[in-house]
Amino acid sequence: MADELNGLTVAVLATDGVEQVELDRPWQALEEAGAQPELVSLEAGEITAYEHIDKGDSKKVDAVVSSSDPDEYDALVLPGGVINGDFVRADADAVAFVKAFFDAGKPVAAICHAGWVLAEADVVRGRRMTSWPSLQTDLRNAGATWVDEEVVVDGNLVTSRNPDDLDAFTAAIVEQFAAEPAEDEDADD
């Protein structure tokens, strides 16, 4: 269905080094389902996506995380990429932004190296999840039960391992985000 996510605004938190396909495919799935994704990043301007270790496309940043309000978003997507995951987890504003989604019980989806950000935000304890395999020790040490599956849904958290899992990941995020009622708040602008 093309309107499963109508009315939802989804933050997609990424910076330079994001794995391009892990940004583009979820973005496309969100738009096709009627959601409005917004690229939230560490700085204004543009970020450079990567295709593994090669530079990919530049992407326009919609909002800077340090001045973004998690309450303005219905859900969060964390794309992967080694560089992206490492830079995002090292930014205190980004980590607080991610934690706020969990504190509010909003749906979150993370793929590949984005699991580092979740561990840094201290939101994986007691969760069943997956990630890029090299993160499994980090996630276990942070309290998660790590499994090697293409997609894992644990409550409001959807996780996947890598670009090969994108079909299952995008289907799961649309389904999970549709199951969460959007807050119907009128903003006083």
C-alpha positions, 0 to 999 in steps of 0.5 A, spaced: 500 500 500 502 506 498 499 510 504 501 506 510 505 511 513 501 517 510 502 523 515 509 520 519 515 524 519 521 520 519 528 522 522 534 519 518 540 520 522 546 520 518 553 523 516 559 523 512 560 515 510 553 513 510 552 507 506 549 509 500 544 504 499 542 503 506 540 510 506 537 510 499 533 504 500 529 505 506 528 512 504 525 510 498 521 505 502 518 510 506 516 515 501 513 510 497 509 508 503 507 515 504 512 518 510 516 524 509 523 522 511 528 528 513 535 527 513 538 529 520 545 530 520 551 532 525 552 539 521 548 543 516 549 543 508 551 536 505 553 529 507 557 524 502 554 517 502 559 511 500 558 505 496 563 501 501 569 504 501 568 509 494 565 516 495 558 516 492 552 521 492 552 527 496 545 528 500 542 535 502 541 535 510 534 537 512 536 538 519 542 539 524 541 534 530 543 539 535 537 543 534 532 538 532 527 536 537 525 528 537 518 530 538 517 532 531 518 525 528 514 519 529 520 514 527 527 514 526 532 510 521 539 509 522 543 507 516 549 504 517 556 505 514 563 504 518 565 511 518 557 513 519 556 509 525 563 511 528 562 519 527 554 518 529 556 515 536 561 520 537 556 526 537 553 527 544 547 530 541 546 525 536 546 519 541 541 524 546 537 524 539 537 517 539 535 515 546 529 520 546 526 516 541 527 510 545 525 514 552 518 516 548 517 509 545 517 511 538 519 506 533 527 505 531 530 501 525 538 500 525 542 497 519 549 494 519 554 499 523 548 503 526 548 498 532 554 502 535 549 508 535 544 504 539 550 501 544 552 508 545 545 510 547 545 505 552 538 502 549 540 495 547 540 492 554 535 486 554 534 487 546 534 481 541 537 484 535 542 483 529 547 488 526 554 487 522 557 481 525 563 485 527 559 489 532 556 482 535 561 483 541 560 490 542 552 489 542 553 483 547 557 487 552 552 493 552 547 487 554 543 485 547 542 478 545 545 478 538 543 473 533 545 472 525 538 473 522 536 478 516 531 482 520 530 482 527 524 486 530 524 486 538 518 491 540 519 498 537 526 496 534 528 493 527 535 491 526 538 488 520 545 486 518 547 489 511 545 491 504 543 484 502 538 484 508 534 491 505 528 487 502 526 484 509 529 491 513 525 495 508 518 491 509 519 490 516 520 498 517 514 500 513 510 494 517 513 496 524 512 504 523 505 503 520 503 499 527 505 505 531 500 510 531 502 517 529 502 522 534 496 527 532 499 534 535 498 540 532 504 544 532 504 551 534 508 555 529 
